Every structure is written in C-alpha cells, then in structure tokens.
Amino acid sequence: MLKLKSTFVPAAKRAASALDKHGFQVTTYARPQDLLITRGNNSKLYDDVHNKEYIDFTAGIAVTSLGHSNPGVAKILCDQSQKLIHSSNLYYNPECLELSEKIVSKTKEFGGQFDCTKVFLCNSGTEANEAALKFAKKHGIQLNPQKQGIVAFQNAFHGRTMGALSVTSNPKYRTPFGDLIPGVSFLNIHDELTTLADFISSKKDEIAGLIVEPIQGEGGVFPIDADKLVGLKKICAENDVVVIYDEIQCGMGRTGKLWAHAYLPKEAHPDIFTSAKALGNGYPIAATMVNDKINDALQVGDHGTTYGGNPLGCAISNYVLDVIGDEKFLQEVNRKGELLTSRLKQLQKKFPEHITDVRGKGLIIGAEFAEAPKELIQKARENGLLIITAGKSTVRFVPPLTITDDEIEQGLSIFEKAVEDVYA
Ligand SMILES: Cc1ncc(COP(=O)(O)O)c(C=O)c1O
C-alpha cells in the first residue's frame, strides 16, 4: 500500500476527529469503522486518516462514471456556482433548457427511445421513478379510472420512497413500512412470455404501467433477454400499458451504449425511461424521459420539484453527457468491459466451484459466487480494493468508466489474491 504525501497530514488529522462523530447518524447503514474516505482521483480513493489508498470498483455505486474529482466536472461546478446555483422552476434557466434538448437529441442519436420528446428533471433515482409512476398512472386513469395498477418484477430495485419502494419487491426493504401504494403486482421476469402476457391482458383494465430494469443491478446484475423485452413491449402496447425502463444504474454509457435499451430494436423501446446516478457524476440530478403520448396526459401542476433542473446540476450534466455521449468513449467502455470480463472468466476457471457465473455488459459486470461473498469483500478491502455485492451472492463490478487499464489490472490482482486467500 502506498504511503501518502506529508501535505495531506494536517487535513488527515482534522478528518480523524470526524470518525468520532459517527454516532450522530441514524442507524440505516452498517459501515466499516476503519475507513474514512477523504479524497479521490479517477478510480482511486484515499483514506488519509489511516494512510490507505484503494482502487474503487464501485464508483459510488455506479455514479462517478467520469472518475472521482473529475477536473472537467470540478471546473464547471466552480464556474457555474459563481454564476447561478438555483433559481427554481418558476422561471427558465439556459442550462436546464440545454440539458433537456441534449438528452432528447443524444437519446435519438445513440439509438435510444426513438419517440422521446420531453424531459422532467429532478434530483435522485427514486424521484425520477416517482415521476414515471405518476405519469403512467395519470395516462391510465384518463383511459379508465380503474386503470391505475403497476406491474413490476421480483428481484428488481427502483428506490426507497413510498412509490418507488412499492414497486420494489425485496421484503427486507418493504415490510418494516407497512402499507405501501396498492395495485402493484410482482411477476417473475423469467416466466414464459405467454404467462406474463396472460396476466397483463387479463387485467388490462386495471394496469396502467409496467416498470423494468433492462439489467437488474441491485438484484444481482441480471441482463434481461432482448426477446423478453420485445415481447413485453408488444403485450403492453396492445393493452394500453405504459412501459417504463429504469436505467438509473445501467444507463449513461455503463453498458457501452448510451442507454441499455439502445441494444434493443425500436419496437422494444419504452414510453418512459429514467436516469440518475452517473447523470451528474456525483452531483444529485435525475431525469424522466417521455414520449408525446405520456406528455399529452400531463397538465401544468401535475408534478413538481423545488431543486429539479437547477442550473448547477444541469451545467454539470451537460458536460457529463457530452463526454459519455461520444462513440469513441463508448467503444472504450466496451473494450475495458471485455478486459475485465475475460480476466474474471479466467479466474472462474481457476475456482469453478466458487465462481459459478460471470455476466453483464460493458462495465456492469457480476461474478456469481456459490455462497455470499462477505469475507471476500472484506479481504479485498483490507488489501486496497473496494467492491460491492448485489443480490444474494454476486460481486458487482461497476468502476468509473474512465478507469485505466492499469487500474483494472491492479484491482483485479487484489481481487484474485483475495479469492485465493478466502477459497484456496
Ligand atoms: C435501478 C435503480 N433504480 C433506482 C435507484 C434509486 O436511486 P437513488 O438511490 O438515486 O434514489 C437505484 C439505486 O441504486 C437503482 O439502482
């Protein structure tokens, strides 16, 4: 492990006393007590208090896609904050107008939702999904007041606010909070298309929308078959059910295309899709994209947000979209994804009883383990690599998209050593 420069020592001393204050945070996270992130640079994170350097394969849970402390993002943050941070949605601001137009035009240019026309800007993934659910319900209710229900899928994750939680199946997240919004049905995405179709068509007068992640992220990095999504969209279109793709984790270049659904033929494109996480590279901003059919169901006053579309967040997102919405950048994501995947497959050959699958697209990759890899995550951290789990027994690799080949190699060497230490 690298020794840190002495210039960071005074800051480290100040930060050290911060750890003593951890008791003032509500009990919703179990964090390691021996780790305090004080700064970052591309795919590296530093703990100046404990004098440690880490390779970060988590990117703040698929957020800092252009790397930590990205100089372009930092410059825009600094410049825009001196110009205008917030002005509310009572008035237009140029950055928000530019961003909405850019999302629509880049979406079309890079093979995403072909009929995308409008954007609602907000602040987090869960909020983007709230907007999507409300828009779908409004569309359904206008056709028939009973058409309010939502179809969602087992093993999916859509957020923690009451609406987004209502369409998230995991009982651990739901049951402590009692009654959630009614009318939600959870189907199994792996069921035959005919089973899913029968359910949707038999309840078509009660179902307003269907929400699905093209790649289930938190659930364990499970890409959904293109055929399944094509079939689902067809059934939904036949039954006036609005299709929502949650691209909060798998979108914004993570799969090697701007949007994960850009891998799909046009007939599987959604009516609504949502983005957050990497959209602001760490600045909280999110977006809900819709076609004219959805927008026609909306009126002034139907939905709102104080901070959404603020000039600071939009200026940052304009920059992030310019960098990620670029063919060469996306090709690099694919190349690095292949590098990481092939190295993980080699490791799987060495430990076939423990690593049972390696799957994903671009730089959202899951390595499935035969048992929950808790010890492995800890061992990797001790040796200078940050990784996260997904689902029950998947190790999730979602590094910054700007990670260098060297950083991939360094991180994988630590990972391989940790696998050997735990399983050899
Ligand atoms: C697919 C998906 N949807 C929604 C969310 C919620 O986003 P946020 O935490 O920004 O509210 C997440 C977060 O992990 C996610 O992965």
The ligand as an SDF file (V2000), in Angstrom:
LIG
                    3D

 16 16  0  0  0  0  0  0  0  0999 V2000
  -32.1490    0.6160  -10.8480 C   0  0  0  0  0  0  0  0  0  0  0  0
  -32.2460    1.6350   -9.7450 C   0  0  0  0  0  0  0  0  0  0  0  0
  -33.3560    2.3700   -9.6350 N   0  0  0  0  0  0  0  0  0  0  0  0
  -33.4840    3.2970   -8.6760 C   0  0  0  0  0  0  0  0  0  0  0  0
  -32.4990    3.5240   -7.7520 C   0  0  0  0  0  0  0  0  0  0  0  0
  -32.6680    4.5660   -6.6910 C   0  0  0  0  0  0  0  0  0  0  0  0
  -31.8500    5.6650   -6.9680 O   0  0  0  0  0  0  0  0  0  0  0  0
  -31.4690    6.7050   -5.8230 P   0  0  0  0  0  0  0  0  0  0  0  0
  -30.6830    5.9700   -4.7930 O   0  0  0  0  0  0  0  0  0  0  0  0
  -30.7060    7.7900   -6.5290 O   0  0  0  0  0  0  0  0  0  0  0  0
  -32.7480    7.2310   -5.2760 O   0  0  0  0  0  0  0  0  0  0  0  0
  -31.3280    2.7540   -7.8190 C   0  0  0  0  0  0  0  0  0  0  0  0
  -30.2660    2.9300   -6.8240 C   0  0  0  0  0  0  0  0  0  0  0  0
  -29.4430    2.0830   -6.5860 O   0  0  0  0  0  0  0  0  0  0  0  0
  -31.1960    1.7950   -8.8460 C   0  0  0  0  0  0  0  0  0  0  0  0
  -30.1020    1.0250   -8.9510 O   0  0  0  0  0  0  0  0  0  0  0  0
  1  2  1  0
  2  3  1  0
  2 15  2  0
  3  4  2  0
  4  5  1  0
  5  6  1  0
  5 12  2  0
  6  7  1  0
  7  8  1  0
  8  9  2  0
  8 10  1  0
  8 11  1  0
 12 13  1  0
 12 15  1  0
 13 14  2  0
 15 16  1  0
M  END
$$$$
